[in-house]
């Protein structure tokens, strides 16, 4: 079966029209309904050591669910890395929760290639179900008190993440001059 000559240009024009007409705004959606206690979790790191949510208690946590096969996730990785490096001294920790079925064998080479400086853990189906993860990337902002402060679907930039955690950061203490 041979296609008419007009079909390939028509398909190309349709794809280009869709691409150009896409919204230029944020590539994420903030979901309503935050303020609930974050579920406790256990996930292995890339070396197989079990890590738990209790290790990060009292800190602002950016928990990002992603996969190596997810294009928006891959675009977001450098943003998360920049954010992690910028916020390290503010008590903020970024945690990547990779959902790849291939485990560390699939994830570790990409983590090395991208030079990711934040911890990457392996989220199995139970962890995904506990957090209700059905779309990637999904990012949860967990306040120091252990409550989910915000939940986002889609990729975020380090600037957007900064805005999301700003209300959770402790204000700087005013410096008190030393007595003479």
N, C-alpha and C positions, 0 to 999 in steps of 0.2 A: 504494500500500500504506500502510495506516494502522497506527501502532504502538499497542499497548494502553496505556492511561493509566498503568499502574503502572510502565512501563519507565523513563521519565525520573527519577521519584523513586528508583527502585531503583539506577540508575546513579549518581545524585548521592550516595546513601547509601554506595554501595560506594567511591566516590572519597574521600568524607570519612572513612570508616573507615580506608582505606589511609593517608591523610594523617596522621591522629591517631596511628595505630599505628606510624609510622616511628620508627626508633631516634633518640634525642635525643643520641647520642654524636657523636664526630668524624665529619666528612664526608669523611674521607680514609683511605687505607690505606697503611701503610708496607710497602714490598716488601722481602723479604729479598735477600741477595746483593749487598751493597755492597763497596767496597774495590778495585774494578777501576779501571784508568786511564780517565779520561774521554776520549772520542774528541775529536780536534781537529775544529773546525768553522769554516766561513765563512758569514756571513749578511749581507745588505745591511741597513743601517738604513733609516729611513723617508725619508731624503733620497737613497738609492741608493748611499751609500758602503759599500764592502765592509769588514766588521769580522771579526776572527778571535779565536779562543779565546786566542791568544798574548798579546793585549792585556791579558788579565785574569790572567795567570800570577802565582802567588804570593798571590792573594787568595782569600777564600772567596766562591764564586759560587753564587747561587740562580738556577738556570736553569729558568724556568717556560714550558712550552708551553701555549698557549691560543688561543682564536678568538673573534671578535666575536659569533658566533652561538651560543656555548656559555653557557647560563645559570649553571652553577657557576663558570665562568671569570670571568664579569662580576661575580659576587658576591665573588670573590676579589681583584679588582683593587684596591679601596681598602685591603685588608689588606696586599697586597704593597707598595703605595705607602707606607703608614704604616711598614711594616717597613724599607723602603729608606731613608726619611728618618731613622729612629731609628738605623740601623746604619751610616750613611755614614762616620762617623769611626772605625769599628772595622775597616776594611779589607774590609768585606762589600759585594758588589755584587749587585743584583738585575738580571736580564736577562729581559725578556719576549720570547719567541719566538713570534710570531703565525703561525698556519698558514693564514690565510685565503687563498683562491684569488684574491681581488680585490686582493691586495697592499696597497701603501701607500694606495691610494684608498679601500679598505675600512677600513683600520686607523687611519690618521692622524686622521680626525674623532673617533673614539671616544677616542683617546689625548688629544686636546685637550680634549674635553668632560669627561673624567674627571680631567684635570690630572695625569696620570702623570708623575712626576719621575724615573723610572728609564728606562734605555735599552730601546727596543723594536726588535727586529730581525725580519726576515721569514724564516721557516723554510720552505724548500721540501721537497718529498717526499724528496729525498736526505738532508737533515738529519734529518727525522723517522725515516727508516729507519735511519740511523746510530745514533740513540739508542733505537730500538725503540719509538717513540711510536705507540700505538694508541688511547689513551684520553685525553680532555681533562677537566680540566687534569692535566698531569703535571709534577711539580717534581723536579729533581735538585739535591742539595746537593753541590757540588764543593769539596773541601778545598784549601787552599793548595798542597799537594803534587801537585795534579792528579788525585787519585783521587776517585771517586764515593763520598761518605760516606753518602748516603741517597737513596732514590728514593720518591716519594709519588704515589699516584693520588688525585685528588679535590682539593677546595679546602681550603686551610690558612688559619688566622688568623695575624696577626702574632705572637701569643703562642706558637702552636705552632711557627712558624718560629724564634722565639727559642730555644726548647728544642732544636730540631734543630741549630742552629749553635753552641750554647753550648760543646760539647766542642772545637770547632775554633778558638775565639777564644783568642788568646794571653793568659795571665794578666797582669794589670797588674803592672808592675815595682814592687817596694817602693821607696818614696821613701827615698833616702839623705840624711840631713841634711848640709847644707853645713858644712864645718869653720868654726869661729869665726874 
